[in-house]
Amino acid sequence: MGKPELEQEIVEHKVRRAVGLNALRKMDEIVAGERQADAESAGIVRWFVRYGWIVLVVSALLFAYVYGLI
């Protein structure tokens, strides 16, 4: 192997490494975005679990009041 071939191999290795790192960064950004969306969805579900039963009871009472059951 001559010196130019060795240098070419080193350059190709550095390019492959840089491309790989760039791909990993992009995947990390995508995963972070999905985690953010999942956290927001989990927050909404938590709110419904905490306060949904209150909304359900109030709406049932309002329904009963409107129809004269109470």
Beta strands, then each sheet from edge to edge (+ up, - down):
end
